[in-house]
Amino acid sequence: MDTSLSKNERFEIRLSAEERALFAKAQKLSGDRSISSFILRVVKNQAQEIVRQSELLTLTQRDRNRFFELALSESAPNSKLKSAAARYQNLVK
């Protein structure tokens, strides 16, 4: 975790006794220094993954739309596409 950043924000949550016990056990097993550092690390990793997946999905949909837009258009292939097709044909012969 990057400790060079100034941490002056605070976030509070309420936990049941069972949740606190579970987090404490997981924190000890993970080797984190505290329950707070454990929760911060786990939640931050999960948040980053959620954002990454969302961005990946957005890119995938945008790319798919652009692909079909180009594939279904009636424009003629440009010189780069013709050159790539020729190289491909030479490779598969």
NORPEPE-V853177 format. One record per residue. N is the residue number from 1. RES is the residue in three letters. SS is DSSP state (alpha for helix, beta for strand, coil for the rest). PHI is phi in degrees with one decimal (NA if undefined). PSI is psi in degrees with one decimal (999 if undefined). Layout:
# NORPEPE-V853177
<<N:RES:SS:PHI:PSI> <N:RES:SS:PHI:PSI>>
This chain:
# NORPEPE-V853177
<<1:MET:coil:NA:139.8> <2:ASP:coil:-78.3:110.8> <3:THR:coil:-94.2:0.6> <4:SER:coil:-78.6:-14.4> <5:LEU:coil:-80.8:142.2> <6:SER:coil:-73.9:125.5> <7:LYS:coil:-110.2:98.5> <8:ASN:coil:-122.6:7.7> <9:GLU:coil:-94.0:149.7> <10:ARG:coil:-127.5:142.9> <11:PHE:coil:-136.1:125.2> <12:GLU:coil:-118.5:143.0> <13:ILE:coil:-136.6:155.6> <14:ARG:coil:-100.6:137.4> <15:LEU:coil:-124.5:150.8> <16:SER:coil:-79.1:165.8> <17:ALA:alpha:-61.5:-37.1> <18:GLU:alpha:-67.0:-41.6> <19:GLU:alpha:-64.7:-43.7> <20:ARG:alpha:-61.7:-42.4> <21:ALA:alpha:-64.1:-41.6> <22:LEU:alpha:-62.8:-46.7> <23:PHE:alpha:-64.5:-38.2> <24:ALA:alpha:-64.8:-42.0> <25:LYS:alpha:-65.1:-45.2> <26:ALA:alpha:-64.4:-38.2> <27:GLN:alpha:-62.3:-44.8> <28:LYS:alpha:-64.5:-41.8> <29:LEU:alpha:-67.7:-31.5> <30:SER:alpha:-81.4:-19.9> <31:GLY:coil:88.6:3.7> <32:ASP:coil:-64.5:151.9> <33:ARG:coil:-69.8:-31.4> <34:SER:coil:-148.9:167.4> <35:ILE:alpha:-63.6:-39.7> <36:SER:alpha:-60.0:-46.7> <37:SER:alpha:-66.3:-35.4> <38:PHE:alpha:-62.7:-51.3> <39:ILE:alpha:-63.2:-43.6> <40:LEU:alpha:-59.8:-46.2> <41:ARG:alpha:-62.4:-48.4> <42:VAL:alpha:-66.3:-45.8> <43:VAL:alpha:-67.2:-40.3> <44:LYS:alpha:-62.5:-45.4> <45:ASN:alpha:-60.2:-43.9> <46:GLN:alpha:-65.5:-41.4> <47:ALA:alpha:-63.5:-42.4> <48:GLN:alpha:-63.0:-39.5> <49:GLU:alpha:-66.7:-41.1> <50:ILE:alpha:-61.5:-45.2> <51:VAL:alpha:-64.6:-43.5> <52:ARG:alpha:-60.7:-45.5> <53:GLN:alpha:-62.7:-40.8> <54:SER:alpha:-63.5:-44.4> <55:GLU:alpha:-66.7:-37.9> <56:LEU:alpha:-63.2:-44.5> <57:LEU:alpha:-62.9:-42.0> <58:THR:alpha:-62.3:-46.0> <59:LEU:alpha:-62.8:-42.0> <60:THR:alpha:-62.3:-45.2> <61:GLN:alpha:-65.7:-43.0> <62:ARG:alpha:-63.8:-43.2> <63:ASP:alpha:-65.5:-40.9> <64:ARG:alpha:-62.8:-44.6> <65:ASN:alpha:-60.7:-43.0> <66:ARG:alpha:-65.8:-40.3> <67:PHE:alpha:-59.5:-50.5> <68:PHE:alpha:-67.3:-33.8> <69:GLU:alpha:-59.9:-45.5> <70:LEU:alpha:-73.5:-41.1> <71:ALA:alpha:-66.5:-34.4> <72:LEU:coil:-92.7:-3.3> <73:SER:coil:-75.2:159.8> <74:GLU:coil:-98.2:18.3> <75:SER:coil:-77.1:150.4> <76:ALA:coil:-77.1:150.9> <77:PRO:coil:-64.8:142.1> <78:ASN:coil:-83.7:178.6> <79:SER:alpha:-64.7:-34.9> <80:LYS:alpha:-66.0:-40.4> <81:LEU:alpha:-67.2:-41.5> <82:LYS:alpha:-62.7:-40.9> <83:SER:alpha:-65.3:-42.4> <84:ALA:alpha:-64.4:-40.4> <85:ALA:alpha:-64.4:-39.7> <86:ALA:alpha:-65.2:-43.7> <87:ARG:alpha:-60.9:-42.4> <88:TYR:alpha:-61.3:-45.9> <89:GLN:alpha:-61.0:-37.9> <90:ASN:alpha:-67.3:-33.1> <91:LEU:alpha:-72.2:-35.7> <92:VAL:alpha:-89.3:-3.8> <93:LYS:coil:-74.2:999>>
